[in-house]
Amino acid sequence: MSKFREALSEIGSVVDAIDPGGIDCAVDLIASAGTIVAYGCGREGLQVQGFTMRLFHLGLGASMQGAMTTPPLGQGDLFLCSAGPGELSTVTALIGVAKAAGAKVLLLTAEPDCETAGLADQVLTIPAQTMARDVGSTLVLPMGSAYEGALFVLFEIMVLMLKERLGETTQSMRARHTNME
């Protein structure tokens, strides 16, 4: 088997193991949120950033934590964050801020039993290897790559689900794409 096929197989196995009911609940939270602020560390953050861009294209009020134009969160809003290995101090601190403001929290993680997960309103488990459990791994993909690859695929499917739920079209999404490229 080529390295490409092995890598795709690893990501596919992770995506296949994500609870469809959990995905539906996450889509419900996102679709019903007033403002969405998203956050992820490192390479996870890059996947979250791409998803946030698509949420904006869908007409949702979505932005990344740390951007100069990020609005405050409050009642009816959502903090969407990823912490693959579970305990990341920045994610835990930001969850505290979001909860204190009255926002709901959606946490994506490979470690659903971590303390940080207990702070979230909903946890969507992505059962993949991360840096929390990569020592001695026999996977082709190193460190947290399986988690990050699964996030990309998961987010694309969630965009399709939201597109249908919100009555959006490819044309309406394209109309919200920047023309400053």
N, C-alpha and C positions, 0 to 999 in steps of 0.2 A: 504494500500500500504506500502510495506516495505521501510525503509529508503534508501536502495540501489536503489530501483525503483524510489523513489522520487528524489534522487540525479541525477540519470541517466536521468530522465525526464527533470530536470532543465537544465542540460548541453545540452541535445538534443534540447530543445526549443531555446536555444541560438544559437547553430550551425545552426539550420534550418532558423534562422532569419538573418544570415550573407549573404550579397549580393553576389551572384555567380559571377557577373561581376567584383566586387571588388577583389574577389579571383583571377580571371583570370588576372587582371591587376597586382596584386602583384606577381603572378607567372612570368609574363612577365618581370617585373623589376628585379626579382631575377635571372632569366635565362640569362638576357642580361648584368648583372653586371660583371665587371672585378674582383674586390675584394669586398667581403661582410664583414662588421664588424657589429656585433649584440650586443644589450644591452637590459637588462631588470632589474628592481629592484626586490628584494625579491623573492617570489615564482614565479612570472612572469618570472624572470630571469632564474629560473631553467627550465621552459618550453622553453624559448628562447635558452638556452644552449643545450638542447636536439635537438632542430630543427637545430641549427648550426652544431652539430655533423653530423646529417643526410645530410645537405648540403655538408659537406666535403666528406661524403661517396658517394655522387652523383658526385664528381669530381669538385665541385666548390671551389673557393678560399675563404673559410669562416672561420672566427675566432670571438671570443668573445672580446669585448672591455675590456681592463684591463689585458689581458693575456700578458705575457712577449714577446710573439712572434707575437703580433698583428701588421700587417703592417699599414702604413699610408694610408689614403684614398685620392682620387683625382678624376679627370674627369673620367667618365665612371664607377665609383664605387658606392656602395650602403651602406648606414647606415640603418639597420633594427632595429627598437626599439619598445618596448612595454611600454605603460604608461596607464594602465587600468583606473585609476582614473583621468586621464587627465594631470593635472599639477604636474609634478615631476621635481624639479630643476635640477637634474643631467641629465635627458633626454633632457630638454630644452637646457642646456648648451652644451651637446654633439651634438645635432642637429646643433647648431650654428657653432661648430667647423667643422662638416662634410660639411655643406653648404659652409662655407668659403673656404674649400679645393676643392670645385667643385663637391662633391659627391651628389647623389640623396638621398632622405630620404623617407623611408616607415615607417609610424607610425601605430601601432596597438593600439586601445584604445576603451574604452566604452563611452568615452566623446568626440565625434567628433567636438563639438562646442567650445572646449577649445582653449585658445590662442596658445598653443603649436602645436595643429593640423594645425593651419594656417601657420606654418613654414615648414610643410612637403610637399613633392612633391605628395605623395599619402597617404591617410588615409584609413585604413581598419577598419571598425567599427565592434567590437564584442559587441553586445548589451546585456551585462550581468551586474549583480550587481557587484560592486566593493566596496572598503571601502569608496568611495566617496558618496555612496547612500545606505549604509547597515543599517542605524538606522531605527528601526521599521519594518524591513523586516519580511515577513512571509515565506521566503525560508528556506528549510532545510539546505542548504549549507551556512556556515557563511562567512562573510566578502567578500573577493574576490575569493572564491573557485569556483564559477560558471564560472567566467571569466578565471581563470587558467585552469580549466578542459576543457573549450571550446577551449582554445589555444592549448592544447595537441591534441585534435581531429582535429582541423583545420590544424595544422602543419602536422599531419600524412597524411591528404588528399592532402595537398600541395606537400608533398614529392612524393606521387603517381603521381600527375600531372607532376611534374618536371622530375620524372623518365621516364615517357613516352615521354615527350617533348625532353629530352636530349638523348634519346635512350639508357638509362642505363638499366641494368638488376640487379636482386638480386645478381648474381654472381659478377658482376663488382663492386657493392656497397660493398659486403662482402670483396672483395680483398683490399679495402681501410680501412677496419676496423683494429684497432690496434691488434697486436699479443702479446702485452705486458701486458696481463691480467693474 
